[in-house]
Amino acid sequence: DTAVSQTPKYLVTQMGNDKSIKCEQNLGHDTMYWYKQDSKKFLKIMFSYNNKELIINETVPNRFSPKSPDKAHLNLHINSLELGDSAVYFCASSQEMGLTEAFFGQGTRLTVV
Amino acid sequence: RKEVEQDPGPFNVPEGATVAFNCTYSNSASQSFFWYRQDCRKEPKLLMSVYSSGNEDGRFTAQLNRASQYISLLIRDSKLSDSATYLCVVNIGNQGGKLIFGQGTELSVKP
């Protein structure tokens, strides 16, 4: 039983398209995150939600819109995709925001062509 | 200054070697510290939490120096399977509890 699962694993799309990545955790955690890992392998936090409430928005372009229908799900919708959006996007969850370890999904490798 | 900064890599070591990774963090209010491991094309996974008193898990020893804002990871008797990128992770407690990752240090253990 996968603890944090995200879909799809791979996503190839054209510039200008809109796409969504879904994430679900079955750990009963209160906090969920989206991280972006760029080509230099640097993992950067994008958003953090606690009990469906947006807590952290790290100056991400407003083309990126997270949505948390319940505390077990945090989806990421991206409008008007750009070449620079190509990266691996990781969803994660933790029991207490920032204080306990984060468990990561397997990642979504997004390629914008 | 970066919020979390690690040794530049890569580290190339022979099997059986002892290797040490260092990490510094900028926010004195940080409360939680971790070492993660990331294999190629995989997600990061927790290697160990880091406690003020220092802690050990088999061949791995983590230490924290709050005064110097410095964290270390020591790997003894390194194995081929230790080859991965090691990520220092620090919580920035006074900013809503972000987990900030260092840029990672790549370790390659050779036969």
Backbone of each chain as ProteinMPNN parsed JSONL, in Angstrom:
{"seq_chain_A": "DTAVSQTPKYLVTQMGNDKSIKCEQNLGHDTMYWYKQDSKKFLKIMFSYNNKELIINETVPNRFSPKSPDKAHLNLHINSLELGDSAVYFCASSQEMGLTEAFFGQGTRLTVV", "coords_chain_A": {"N_chain_A": [[0.842, -1.195, 0.0], [0.853, 1.996, -1.092], [2.191, 4.86, 0.472], [2.285, 7.662, -0.085], [0.975, 8.692, -2.973], [1.258, 9.695, -6.331], [-0.004, 10.887, -9.396], [0.132, 11.702, -12.893], [3.033, 9.519, -13.436], [4.771, 10.212, -15.43], [4.727, 12.98, -17.647], [4.24, 14.442, -20.626], [3.958, 17.286, -22.534], [2.661, 19.962, -24.566], [3.801, 23.35, -24.913], [1.829, 25.885, -23.468], [-0.355, 24.359, -22.882], [-2.722, 23.112, -20.379], [-2.356, 21.345, -17.372], [-2.804, 18.737, -14.885], [-1.654, 17.411, -11.765], [-2.076, 14.747, -9.588], [-2.311, 13.979, -6.087], [-2.237, 11.789, -3.339], [-2.424, 10.818, 0.052], [-2.202, 8.177, 2.406], [-1.607, 8.165, 5.041], [-2.729, 9.494, 7.084], [-1.833, 12.012, 7.682], [-1.573, 15.515, 8.566], [-0.433, 17.53, 7.072], [0.488, 18.542, 3.831], [2.625, 18.804, 0.953], [3.982, 20.449, -1.965], [6.824, 20.015, -3.926], [9.397, 21.17, -6.125], [11.771, 19.808, -8.275], [14.495, 20.782, -9.969], [16.54, 20.758, -12.985], [19.069, 20.889, -11.959], [18.891, 19.395, -9.765], [18.011, 20.541, -7.431], [15.855, 20.701, -4.726], [12.949, 22.405, -4.245], [10.632, 24.015, -2.164], [7.219, 24.511, -2.957], [4.474, 24.779, -2.251], [2.575, 24.52, 0.802], [0.195, 22.789, 2.668], [-2.034, 22.683, 5.405], [-4.293, 20.693, 6.957], [-6.141, 21.137, 4.827], [-5.802, 23.839, 4.45], [-4.122, 26.512, 2.891], [-0.856, 27.203, 3.672], [1.796, 27.873, 3.056], [3.079, 29.617, 0.344], [5.341, 29.734, -1.969], [6.19, 32.142, -3.571], [5.413, 31.308, -6.118], [4.617, 31.261, -9.593], [1.345, 32.438, -10.53], [0.184, 30.769, -12.308], [0.323, 28.277, -11.332], [-1.758, 26.338, -9.45], [-2.662, 25.064, -6.473], [-4.844, 22.579, -5.063], [-6.794, 21.44, -2.408], [-8.97, 19.142, -1.712], [-9.583, 17.592, 0.494], [-7.91, 16.577, 3.537], [-6.333, 14.475, 2.805], [-5.667, 14.699, 0.191], [-3.886, 16.498, -2.279], [-3.808, 18.372, -4.976], [-2.227, 19.549, -7.994], [-2.563, 22.074, -10.239], [-1.61, 23.27, -13.381], [-1.501, 26.018, -15.401], [-1.215, 27.164, -18.814], [1.364, 26.085, -19.69], [4.93, 26.368, -19.596], [8.229, 26.184, -21.118], [10.138, 26.281, -19.108], [8.901, 25.108, -16.99], [9.419, 22.488, -16.984], [10.394, 19.794, -15.088], [10.881, 17.729, -12.132], [8.168, 17.02, -10.141], [7.373, 16.752, -6.81], [5.192, 15.383, -4.482], [4.491, 15.511, -1.01], [4.027, 14.436, 2.417], [3.492, 15.15, 5.906], [3.271, 14.529, 9.457], [3.333, 16.596, 11.368], [3.577, 19.954, 10.578], [6.586, 20.669, 9.199], [7.98, 19.767, 11.445], [8.197, 17.074, 11.707], [9.31, 14.145, 9.918], [9.086, 14.19, 6.344], [7.204, 12.38, 4.003], [7.644, 11.21, 0.772], [6.052, 11.214, -2.448], [6.429, 9.312, -5.521], [7.13, 11.046, -7.487], [6.53, 13.231, -10.301], [7.453, 13.396, -13.524], [7.688, 16.052, -15.458], [7.637, 17.156, -18.721], [7.892, 19.767, -20.876], [7.268, 20.6, -24.135]], "CA_chain_A": [[0.0, 0.0, 0.0], [1.714, 3.167, -1.215], [1.825, 5.847, 1.473], [2.011, 8.888, -0.821], [0.954, 8.313, -4.39], [0.948, 10.798, -7.219], [-0.203, 10.493, -10.794], [0.853, 10.568, -13.487], [4.469, 9.449, -13.165], [5.395, 10.964, -16.513], [3.792, 13.869, -18.329], [4.86, 15.188, -21.72], [2.892, 18.123, -23.054], [3.129, 21.104, -25.344], [3.705, 24.69, -24.327], [0.517, 26.516, -23.536], [-1.41, 23.465, -22.368], [-3.021, 23.066, -18.947], [-2.272, 19.96, -16.895], [-2.944, 18.541, -13.437], [-1.001, 16.278, -11.112], [-2.86, 14.4, -8.394], [-1.558, 13.388, -4.989], [-3.049, 11.271, -2.24], [-1.661, 10.138, 1.102], [-3.045, 7.351, 3.281], [-0.902, 8.104, 6.325], [-3.467, 10.255, 8.091], [-1.083, 13.232, 8.004], [-2.292, 16.788, 8.454], [0.264, 18.475, 6.198], [0.942, 18.081, 2.514], [3.512, 19.758, 0.283], [4.484, 20.262, -3.326], [8.196, 20.439, -4.156], [9.869, 21.101, -7.51], [13.2, 19.506, -8.404], [14.884, 21.216, -11.305], [17.583, 19.972, -13.66], [20.255, 20.875, -11.106], [18.539, 18.495, -8.661], [17.681, 21.279, -6.211], [14.465, 20.523, -4.306], [12.463, 23.67, -3.71], [9.241, 23.948, -1.752], [6.304, 25.383, -3.693], [3.27, 25.007, -1.435], [2.33, 23.666, 1.941], [-1.182, 22.843, 3.166], [-2.279, 22.019, 6.67], [-5.734, 20.478, 7.085], [-6.776, 21.748, 3.643], [-5.592, 25.284, 4.399], [-2.836, 26.919, 2.337], [-0.003, 27.828, 4.685], [2.992, 28.414, 2.417], [3.098, 29.776, -1.103], [6.689, 30.266, -2.141], [6.314, 33.015, -4.758], [5.26, 30.5, -7.326], [3.72, 31.963, -10.533], [-0.049, 32.078, -10.278], [-0.239, 29.694, -13.225], [0.291, 27.068, -10.526], [-2.807, 26.462, -8.432], [-2.899, 23.846, -5.706], [-6.2, 22.427, -4.514], [-6.857, 20.365, -1.426], [-10.373, 18.866, -1.416], [-9.583, 17.091, 1.871], [-6.515, 16.593, 3.997], [-5.6, 13.359, 2.218], [-5.418, 14.966, -1.221], [-3.395, 17.814, -2.68], [-3.58, 18.329, -6.414], [-1.539, 20.715, -8.538], [-2.981, 22.388, -11.6], [-0.7, 24.231, -14.003], [-2.049, 26.625, -16.621], [-0.311, 27.79, -19.798], [2.684, 25.528, -19.397], [6.102, 26.959, -20.251], [9.377, 25.276, -21.178], [10.825, 26.311, -17.814], [8.17, 24.315, -15.999], [9.923, 21.113, -17.042], [11.048, 19.456, -13.819], [10.186, 16.66, -11.42], [7.338, 17.566, -9.075], [7.163, 15.771, -5.748], [4.228, 15.607, -3.424], [4.952, 14.931, 0.252], [3.147, 14.702, 3.567], [4.09, 14.947, 7.224], [2.292, 14.573, 10.538], [3.321, 17.961, 11.893], [4.22, 20.806, 9.583], [7.973, 21.051, 9.385], [8.646, 19.24, 12.635], [8.405, 15.632, 11.556], [9.795, 13.797, 8.588], [8.162, 14.217, 5.22], [7.199, 11.196, 3.142], [7.488, 11.702, -0.592], [5.565, 10.397, -3.545], [7.485, 8.882, -6.437], [7.472, 12.145, -8.379], [5.96, 13.343, -11.654], [8.455, 14.02, -14.412], [6.975, 16.874, -16.435], [8.441, 17.676, -19.831], [7.126, 20.677, -21.729], [7.973, 20.692, -25.432]], "C_chain_A": [[0.872, 1.238, 0.0], [1.248, 4.261, -0.268], [1.437, 7.18, 0.827], [2.076, 8.52, -2.302], [0.566, 9.513, -5.221], [0.859, 10.278, -8.641], [-0.369, 11.746, -11.643], [2.328, 10.56, -13.09], [5.248, 10.241, -14.214], [4.325, 11.795, -17.221], [4.571, 14.654, -19.375], [3.752, 15.979, -22.396], [3.478, 19.317, -23.793], [2.984, 22.392, -24.546], [2.289, 25.218, -24.493], [-0.613, 25.654, -23.008], [-1.604, 23.645, -20.861], [-2.99, 21.605, -18.506], [-2.427, 19.92, -15.38], [-2.164, 17.331, -12.984], [-1.784, 16.018, -9.821], [-1.969, 13.753, -7.34], [-2.502, 12.969, -3.881], [-2.131, 10.625, -1.211], [-2.625, 9.393, 2.02], [-2.425, 7.184, 4.657], [-1.65, 8.825, 7.438], [-2.76, 11.54, 8.504], [-1.932, 14.485, 7.797], [-1.703, 17.707, 7.402], [0.68, 17.813, 4.901], [1.701, 19.198, 1.816], [3.626, 19.438, -1.202], [5.903, 20.832, -3.385], [8.489, 20.322, -5.652], [11.361, 20.8, -7.488], [13.624, 19.8, -9.824], [16.042, 20.367, -11.839], [18.882, 19.924, -12.867], [20.015, 20.073, -9.844], [18.168, 19.207, -7.376], [16.19, 21.16, -5.922], [13.964, 21.798, -3.652], [10.988, 23.563, -3.351], [8.406, 24.94, -2.561], [5.135, 25.788, -2.795], [3.262, 24.063, -0.245], [0.902, 23.892, 2.408], [-1.245, 22.128, 4.498], [-3.788, 21.907, 6.868], [-6.525, 21.278, 6.051], [-6.544, 23.249, 3.524], [-4.198, 25.593, 3.861], [-2.048, 27.683, 3.39], [1.18, 28.533, 4.026], [2.784, 28.461, 0.914], [4.409, 30.486, -1.413], [6.849, 31.045, -3.436], [6.343, 32.219, -6.042], [4.339, 31.272, -8.279], [2.274, 31.528, -10.343], [-0.641, 31.176, -11.353], [-0.326, 28.354, -12.487], [-0.784, 27.238, -9.45], [-3.01, 25.118, -7.743], [-4.348, 23.817, -5.244], [-6.222, 21.231, -3.577], [-8.314, 20.116, -1.066], [-10.59, 18.303, -0.018], [-8.143, 16.886, 2.286], [-5.706, 15.427, 3.45], [-5.207, 13.611, 0.762], [-4.893, 16.381, -1.418], [-3.016, 17.732, -4.142], [-2.92, 19.619, -6.866], [-1.975, 20.916, -9.977], [-2.056, 23.471, -12.158], [-1.316, 24.717, -15.311], [-0.929, 27.124, -17.526], [1.134, 27.356, -19.594], [3.775, 26.167, -20.241], [7.25, 25.952, -20.224], [10.064, 25.164, -19.814], [10.106, 25.556, -16.709], [8.627, 22.858, -15.997], [10.761, 20.835, -15.807], [10.384, 18.192, -13.29], [9.443, 17.3, -10.243], [7.042, 16.458, -8.064], [6.092, 16.273, -4.789], [4.784, 14.949, -2.162], [3.925, 15.203, 1.335], [3.935, 14.498, 4.848], [3.018, 15.108, 8.285], [2.173, 15.977, 11.111], [4.127, 18.838, 10.96], [5.637, 21.166, 9.991], [8.701, 20.365, 10.52], [8.933, 17.752, 12.546], [8.774, 15.326, 10.117], [8.688, 13.875, 7.551], [8.333, 12.939, 4.415], [6.855, 11.669, 1.738], [6.806, 10.687, -1.497], [6.702, 10.12, -4.509], [7.873, 9.957, -7.446], [6.739, 12.077, -9.701], [6.966, 14.09, -12.498], [7.713, 14.736, -15.529], [7.95, 17.393, -17.477], [7.532, 18.515, -20.718], [7.919, 20.875, -23.014], [7.369, 21.788, -26.31]], "O_chain_A": [[1.561, 1.51, 0.983], [0.056, 4.565, -0.204], [0.396, 7.756, 1.148], [3.114, 8.09, -2.805], [-0.344, 10.261, -4.864], [1.565, 9.346, -9.028], [-0.936, 12.738, -11.186], [2.807, 11.51, -12.47], [6.264, 10.863, -13.906], [3.18, 11.369, -17.372], [5.459, 15.438, -19.04], [2.729, 15.417, -22.787], [4.66, 19.632, -23.648], [2.161, 22.501, -23.637], [1.646, 25.019, -25.524], [-1.702, 26.152, -22.72], [-0.776, 24.24, -20.172], [-3.533, 20.733, -19.185], [-2.217, 20.915, -14.686], [-2.026, 16.351, -13.716], [-2.107, 16.94, -9.072], [-0.998, 13.068, -7.664], [-3.436, 13.689, -3.528], [-1.163, 9.955, -1.574], [-3.699, 9.888, 2.365], [-2.677, 6.199, 5.353], [-1.247, 8.771, 8.601], [-3.055, 12.097, 9.561], [-2.858, 14.517, 6.987], [-2.403, 18.58, 6.888], [1.158, 16.678, 4.88], [1.454, 20.381, 2.053], [3.395, 18.308, -1.633], [6.157, 21.96, -2.961], [7.91, 19.489, -6.35], [12.125, 21.451, -6.774], [13.172, 19.152, -10.768], [16.458, 19.39, -11.216], [19.704, 19.031, -13.07], [20.853, 20.072, -8.943], [18.023, 18.566, -6.335], [15.361, 21.481, -6.773], [14.492, 22.224, -2.624], [10.186, 23.075, -4.147], [8.835, 26.065, -2.815], [4.85, 26.971, -2.607], [3.844, 22.978, -0.269], [0.448, 25.029, 2.53], [-0.598, 21.101, 4.7], [-4.482, 22.922, 6.938], [-7.462, 22.002, 6.387], [-7.041, 23.873, 2.586], [-3.21, 25.014, 4.312], [-2.518, 28.685, 3.929], [1.524, 29.656, 4.394], [2.371, 27.481, 0.294], [4.564, 31.679, -1.155], [7.596, 30.617, -4.317], [7.177, 32.431, -6.922], [3.371, 31.88, -7.824], [2.013, 30.367, -10.028], [-1.829, 30.856, -11.316], [-0.969, 27.416, -12.96], [-0.725, 28.165, -8.642], [-3.472, 24.157, -8.357], [-4.991, 24.85, -5.058], [-5.733, 20.151, -3.91], [-8.855, 20.805, -0.2], [-11.643, 18.506, 0.585], [-7.24, 17.01, 1.459], [-4.488, 15.401, 3.624], [-4.486, 12.809, 0.17], [-5.384, 17.334, -0.812], [-2.023, 17.101, -4.503], [-3.035, 20.653, -6.209], [-1.783, 20.046, -10.826], [-1.762, 24.46, -11.486], [-1.612, 23.927, -16.208], [0.161, 27.463, -17.063], [2.013, 28.183, -19.352], [3.587, 26.466, -21.421], [7.256, 25.007, -19.434], [10.513, 24.088, -19.421], [10.645, 25.385, -15.615], [8.262, 22.088, -15.108], [11.72, 21.551, -15.517], [9.46, 17.653, -13.898], [10.034, 18.033, -9.451], [6.539, 15.388, -8.408], [6.097, 17.425, -4.356], [5.476, 13.934, -2.247], [3.069, 16.077, 1.198], [4.923, 13.764, 4.873], [1.987, 15.74, 8.052], [1.072, 16.489, 11.315], [5.25, 18.489, 10.594], [5.865, 21.863, 10.979], [9.932, 20.38, 10.554], [9.815, 17.238, 13.235], [8.576, 16.144, 9.219], [7.513, 13.655, 7.847], [9.449, 12.478, 4.175], [5.905, 12.425, 1.536], [6.959, 9.476, -1.337], [7.809, 10.631, -4.338], [8.845, 9.79, -8.183], [6.372, 10.999, -10.166], [7.294, 15.247, -12.237], [7.173, 14.101, -16.435], [8.969, 17.998, -17.142], [6.53, 18.028, -21.242], [9.086, 21.266, -22.987], [7.831, 22.007, -27.43]]}, "seq_chain_B": "RKEVEQDPGPFNVPEGATVAFNCTYSNSASQSFFWYRQDCRKEPKLLMSVYSSGNEDGRFTAQLNRASQYISLLIRDSKLSDSATYLCVVNIGNQGGKLIFGQGTELSVKP", "coords_chain_B": {"N_chain_B": [[23.364, 34.459, 2.015], [22.745, 30.98, 1.703], [19.838, 29.22, 2.862], [20.152, 26.572, 3.679], [23.093, 24.871, 3.431], [25.335, 22.734, 1.774], [28.269, 20.615, 1.612], [30.034, 20.842, -1.448], [29.83, 18.4, -4.067], [31.013, 15.905, -6.405], [31.51, 13.146, -4.066], [33.903, 10.733, -4.334], [34.617, 7.584, -3.346], [36.445, 4.693, -2.121], [35.164, 1.381, -1.522], [34.49, 0.598, 1.881], [35.598, 2.85, 2.93], [35.557, 5.723, 5.139], [33.324, 8.371, 5.208], [32.488, 11.807, 5.383], [29.872, 14.146, 5.625], [29.029, 17.566, 5.526], [26.971, 20.239, 6.729], [25.489, 23.42, 6.812], [23.257, 25.742, 8.378], [21.117, 28.621, 8.194], [19.172, 29.766, 9.809], [18.65, 30.463, 13.084], [16.454, 29.742, 14.523], [15.62, 27.282, 13.773], [14.284, 24.009, 14.279], [14.09, 21.319, 13.699], [15.882, 18.639, 12.218], [17.224, 16.792, 9.565], [18.607, 14.023, 7.739], [18.34, 13.071, 4.443], [18.138, 10.617, 1.859], [18.628, 10.325, -1.596], [18.124, 8.363, -4.318], [19.117, 7.862, -7.754], [16.753, 9.219, -9.92], [14.679, 8.716, -8.21], [12.438, 9.186, -5.369], [13.155, 11.386, -2.558], [14.196, 9.919, 0.522], [13.831, 9.443, 4.024], [16.794, 9.226, 5.831], [17.909, 9.549, 8.397], [16.823, 11.16, 11.42], [18.135, 14.044, 13.109], [19.438, 14.563, 16.23], [19.915, 16.647, 19.123], [21.758, 15.548, 20.865], [23.222, 13.981, 19.293], [23.174, 11.105, 17.198], [23.104, 7.627, 16.318], [22.946, 5.153, 13.796], [23.527, 2.146, 13.047], [25.957, 2.032, 10.65], [25.901, 4.715, 10.32], [26.255, 7.997, 11.531], [24.935, 10.845, 12.991], [25.333, 14.3, 13.711], [24.704, 17.281, 15.572], [25.332, 20.689, 15.896], [24.245, 23.237, 17.533], [25.125, 25.746, 18.257], [27.004, 26.448, 16.35], [25.436, 26.134, 14.192], [25.394, 23.823, 12.545], [25.478, 20.709, 10.909], [26.241, 17.26, 10.708], [27.023, 14.259, 8.884], [28.196, 11.054, 9.196], [29.513, 8.34, 7.507], [30.444, 5.14, 7.983], [32.639, 2.457, 6.907], [31.87, 2.267, 4.11], [29.543, 1.14, 1.643], [28.873, -0.211, -1.643], [26.219, 0.149, -2.139], [25.645, 2.461, -0.821], [25.926, 4.539, -2.512], [24.568, 7.462, -3.638], [22.599, 10.489, -3.522], [22.952, 12.709, -0.863], [20.944, 14.494, 1.272], [20.683, 17.357, 3.183], [18.378, 18.483, 5.534], [16.38, 20.995, 6.877], [14.178, 22.402, 9.21], [12.451, 25.452, 8.975], [11.422, 27.05, 11.453], [10.119, 29.444, 12.257], [8.721, 30.309, 10.115], [6.338, 29.145, 9.446], [6.979, 26.499, 9.355], [8.498, 25.322, 7.202], [10.139, 22.783, 5.362], [13.341, 22.829, 4.465], [15.542, 22.044, 1.898], [18.952, 21.181, 1.447], [21.332, 21.538, -1.256], [22.279, 19.055, -1.792], [24.629, 16.337, -1.69], [26.52, 14.394, -3.741], [27.345, 11.012, -3.539], [29.624, 8.588, -4.517], [30.44, 5.31, -4.349], [33.08, 3.24, -4.939], [34.192, 0.019, -6.194]], "CA_chain_B": [[23.703, 33.087, 2.466], [21.663, 30.041, 1.486], [19.235, 28.764, 4.12], [20.8, 25.295, 4.006], [24.208, 24.738, 2.51], [26.07, 21.492, 1.953], [29.526, 20.409, 0.886], [29.876, 20.515, -2.865], [30.301, 17.059, -4.398], [30.704, 14.608, -5.811], [32.513, 12.434, -3.301], [34.194, 9.415, -4.893], [35.396, 6.894, -2.319], [36.472, 3.234, -2.281], [34.419, 0.595, -0.52], [35.159, 0.485, 3.17], [36.07, 4.162, 3.4], [34.694, 6.552, 5.976], [33.082, 9.638, 4.518], [31.736, 12.754, 6.218], [29.192, 15.245, 4.946], [28.754, 18.696, 6.398], [25.841, 21.073, 6.341], [25.25, 24.567, 7.69], [21.954, 26.365, 8.174], [21.228, 30.037, 8.513], [18.136, 30.253, 10.724], [18.895, 29.954, 14.434], [15.185, 29.273, 15.095], [15.319, 25.929, 13.27], [14.035, 23.065, 15.366], [14.144, 19.926, 13.255], [16.992, 18.429, 11.312], [17.155, 15.445, 8.999], [19.361, 13.637, 6.546], [17.594, 12.259, 3.488], [18.917, 10.006, 0.788], [17.886, 10.258, -2.856], [18.735, 7.589, -5.386], [18.882, 8.438, -9.075], [15.405, 9.132, -10.49], [13.749, 8.269, -7.176], [12.064, 10.218, -4.424], [13.972, 11.434, -1.339], [13.698, 9.108, 1.645], [14.51, 9.764, 5.267], [17.889, 8.369, 6.29], [17.819, 9.645, 9.851], [16.647, 12.464, 12.054], [19.339, 14.463, 13.82], [19.063, 15.051, 17.551], [20.933, 17.511, 19.728], [22.768, 14.748, 21.551], [23.869, 13.126, 18.306], [22.567, 9.784, 17.153], [23.788, 6.657, 15.476], [22.116, 4.072, 13.282], [24.435, 1.253, 12.34], [27.184, 2.671, 10.146], [25.62, 6.14, 10.12], [26.222, 8.829, 12.733], [24.571, 12.237, 12.716], [25.598, 15.203, 14.831], [24.161, 18.639, 15.449], [25.954, 21.712, 16.73], [23.334, 24.376, 17.408], [25.863, 27.014, 18.404], [27.641, 26.745, 15.056], [24.42, 25.92, 13.145], [26.149, 22.882, 11.715], [25.018, 19.324, 11.006], [27.144, 16.381, 9.97], [26.672, 12.85, 8.702], [29.381, 10.222, 9.004], [29.224, 6.981, 7.039], [31.605, 4.27, 8.155], [32.652, 1.216, 6.134], [30.899, 2.527, 3.046], [29.171, 0.051, 0.73], [28.481, 0.22, -2.992], [24.806, 0.546, -2.079], [25.519, 3.797, -0.223], [26.006, 5.524, -3.593], [23.308, 8.194, -3.723], [22.747, 11.892, -3.127], [22.56, 12.892, 0.531], [20.323, 15.809, 1.392], [20.517, 17.907, 4.521], [17.05, 19.108, 5.562], [16.199, 21.773, 8.098], [12.894, 23.1, 9.293], [12.519, 26.869, 9.321], [10.261, 27.018, 12.335], [9.356, 30.674, 12.421], [8.087, 30.676, 8.846], [5.283, 28.179, 9.172], [7.414, 25.117, 9.335], [8.964, 24.81, 5.921], [11.295, 21.9, 5.331], [14.232, 23.358, 3.433], [16.534, 21.066, 1.494], [20.211, 21.605, 0.868], [21.468, 21.184, -2.674], [22.639, 17.649, -1.902], [26.002, 15.938, -1.986], [26.508, 13.093, -4.406], [28.361, 10.057, -3.105], [29.825, 7.424, -5.377], [31.327, 4.348, -3.714], [33.633, 2.381, -6.001], [34.782, -1.251, -5.699]], "C_chain_B": [[22.502, 32.173, 2.26], [21.135, 29.563, 2.834], [19.856, 27.453, 4.602], [21.889, 25.058, 2.972], [25.012, 23.478, 2.834], [27.398, 21.538, 1.227], [29.243, 20.224, -0.595], [30.381, 19.1, -3.12], [30.862, 17.041, -5.806], [31.852, 14.065, -4.967], [32.688, 11.055, -3.955], [35.1, 8.688, -3.919], [35.419, 5.402, -2.615], [35.594, 2.574, -1.218], [35.207, 0.524, 0.771], [35.633, 1.804, 3.737], [35.06, 4.775, 4.369], [34.54, 7.905, 5.295], [32.193, 10.518, 5.393], [31.14, 13.851, 5.356], [28.882, 16.337, 5.963], [27.638, 19.55, 5.832], [25.74, 22.235, 7.321], [23.881, 25.143, 7.366], [21.966, 27.769, 8.748], [20.259, 30.506, 9.594], [18.296, 29.641, 12.105], [17.62, 29.444, 15.098], [14.818, 27.87, 14.631], [15.241, 24.942, 14.411], [14.233, 21.612, 14.972], [15.171, 19.766, 12.159], [16.98, 16.972, 10.847], [18.245, 15.271, 7.96], [18.459, 12.729, 5.719], [18.579, 11.688, 2.489], [18.028, 9.99, -0.454], [18.687, 9.467, -3.874], [18.329, 8.196, -6.722], [17.458, 8.162, -9.552], [14.377, 8.558, -9.499], [13.402, 9.435, -6.258], [13.038, 10.246, -3.239], [13.337, 10.575, -0.249], [14.506, 9.442, 2.889], [15.596, 8.735, 5.57], [17.875, 8.36, 7.824], [17.513, 11.064, 10.288], [17.939, 12.78, 12.808], [18.923, 15.097, 15.131], [20.238, 15.806, 18.176], [22.074, 16.717, 20.341], [23.578, 13.908, 20.565], [23.203, 11.754, 18.317], [23.217, 8.925, 16.087], [22.788, 5.603, 15.032], [23.012, 3.192, 12.443], [25.706, 1.979, 11.938], [27.052, 4.195, 10.025], [25.545, 6.873, 11.467], [25.919, 10.256, 12.333], [24.848, 13.077, 13.945], [25.071, 16.58, 14.514], [24.913, 19.553, 16.399], [25.128, 22.981, 16.558], [24.079, 25.707, 17.458], [26.487, 27.433, 17.076], [26.662, 26.598, 13.899], [24.988, 24.991, 12.076], [25.639, 21.472, 11.99], [25.999, 18.46, 10.225], [26.555, 14.981, 9.872], [27.948, 12.092, 8.414], [28.927, 8.831, 8.575], [30.507, 6.18, 7.169], [31.48, 3.039, 7.27], [31.676, 1.295, 4.958], [30.753, 1.333, 2.095], [28.823, 0.632, -0.636], [27.062, 0.771, -2.972], [24.586, 1.894, -1.395], [25.57, 4.885, -1.293], [24.636, 6.155, -3.81], [23.628, 9.666, -3.49], [22.188, 12.052, -1.715], [22.132, 14.346, 0.738], [20.175, 16.194, 2.863], [19.198, 18.69, 4.521], [16.834, 19.769, 6.916], [14.832, 22.417, 8.076], [13.147, 24.554, 9.663], [11.274, 27.135, 10.143], [9.464, 28.282, 12.394], [8.739, 31.149, 11.117], [7.036, 29.626, 8.477], [5.767, 26.775, 8.959], [7.773, 24.575, 7.971], [10.111, 23.835, 6.161], [12.154, 22.333, 4.148], [15.335, 22.339, 3.169], [17.818, 21.763, 1.056], [20.307, 21.107, -0.562], [21.891, 19.742, -2.878], [24.101, 17.438, -2.2], [25.959, 14.531, -2.552], [27.665, 12.236, -3.909], [28.423, 8.903, -4.086], [30.851, 6.53, -4.7], [31.761, 3.346, -4.776], [34.208, 1.099, -5.413], [36.284, -1.121, -5.499]], "O_chain_B": [[21.375, 32.536, 2.597], [21.871, 29.504, 3.819], [20.057, 27.26, 5.801], [21.621, 25.048, 1.77], [25.325, 23.194, 3.99], [27.627, 22.375, 0.353], [28.303, 19.518, -0.959], [31.294, 18.651, -2.428], [31.161, 18.104, -6.349], [33.006, 14.465, -5.125], [31.721, 10.308, -4.106], [36.229, 9.117, -3.685], [34.52, 4.89, -3.283], [35.326, 3.147, -0.161], [36.432, 0.405, 0.762], [36.029, 1.875, 4.9], [33.888, 4.399, 4.408], [35.522, 8.506, 4.859], [31.272, 10.037, 6.054], [31.801, 14.411, 4.482], [28.521, 16.061, 7.107], [27.395, 19.578, 4.626], [25.891, 22.047, 8.528], [23.404, 25.049, 6.235], [22.725, 28.071, 9.668], [20.495, 31.532, 10.231], [18.101, 28.438, 12.281], [17.691, 28.781, 16.132], [13.8, 27.327, 15.06], [16.004, 25.01, 15.375], [14.514, 20.768, 15.823], [15.322, 20.625, 11.29], [16.757, 16.052, 11.634], [18.739, 16.238, 7.38], [17.893, 11.758, 6.22], [19.685, 12.197, 2.301], [16.837, 9.685, -0.379], [19.793, 9.856, -4.247], [17.349, 8.934, -6.821], [17.015, 7.014, -9.584], [13.356, 7.996, -9.893], [13.982, 10.517, -6.35], [13.679, 9.236, -2.947], [12.115, 10.511, -0.115], [15.709, 9.692, 2.817], [15.347, 7.529, 5.564], [17.834, 7.303, 8.454], [17.886, 12.035, 9.63], [18.731, 11.886, 13.105], [18.148, 16.054, 15.149], [21.393, 15.617, 17.796], [23.222, 17.162, 20.337], [24.51, 13.208, 20.959], [22.721, 11.306, 19.358], [23.788, 9.411, 15.111], [21.9, 5.211, 15.788], [23.232, 3.461, 11.262], [26.442, 2.48, 12.789], [28.013, 4.873, 9.661], [24.873, 6.435, 12.401], [26.564, 10.813, 11.445], [24.633, 12.639, 15.075], [24.998, 16.993, 13.357], [25.105, 19.224, 17.57], [25.281, 23.708, 15.576], [23.706, 26.668, 16.785], [26.499, 28.612, 16.724], [27.003, 26.898, 12.755], [25.053, 25.321, 10.892], [25.401, 21.09, 13.136], [26.526, 18.886, 9.197], [25.707, 14.582, 10.67], [28.696, 12.44, 7.5], [28.062, 8.225, 9.207], [31.522, 6.497, 6.549], [30.376, 2.621, 6.92], [30.765, 0.476, 4.841], [31.716, 0.627, 1.797], [28.519, 1.818, -0.763], [26.738, 1.723, -3.682], [23.469, 2.412, -1.389], [25.281, 6.045, -0.998], [23.666, 5.466, -4.127], [24.784, 10.038, -3.288], [21.088, 11.587, -1.414], [22.862, 15.285, 0.42], [19.616, 15.449, 3.667], [18.939, 19.471, 3.605], [17.079, 19.169, 7.963], [14.383, 22.917, 7.044], [13.949, 24.853, 10.548], [10.204, 27.41, 9.6], [8.246, 28.231, 12.562], [8.28, 32.288, 11.031], [6.885, 29.276, 7.306], [5.034, 25.938, 8.432], [7.377, 23.462, 7.627], [10.942, 24.036, 7.046], [11.751, 22.22, 2.991], [15.974, 21.839, 4.095], [17.783, 22.796, 0.386], [19.459, 20.342, -1.02], [21.87, 19.244, -4.003], [24.737, 18.249, -2.873], [25.436, 13.604, -1.932], [28.813, 12.68, -3.866], [27.401, 8.316, -4.441], [31.996, 6.935, -4.497], [30.938, 2.697, -5.421], [34.659, 1.086, -4.268], [36.937, -2.081, -5.092]]}, "name": "protein", "num_of_chains": 2, "seq": "DTAVSQTPKYLVTQMGNDKSIKCEQNLGHDTMYWYKQDSKKFLKIMFSYNNKELIINETVPNRFSPKSPDKAHLNLHINSLELGDSAVYFCASSQEMGLTEAFFGQGTRLTVVRKEVEQDPGPFNVPEGATVAFNCTYSNSASQSFFWYRQDCRKEPKLLMSVYSSGNEDGRFTAQLNRASQYISLLIRDSKLSDSATYLCVVNIGNQGGKLIFGQGTELSVKP"}
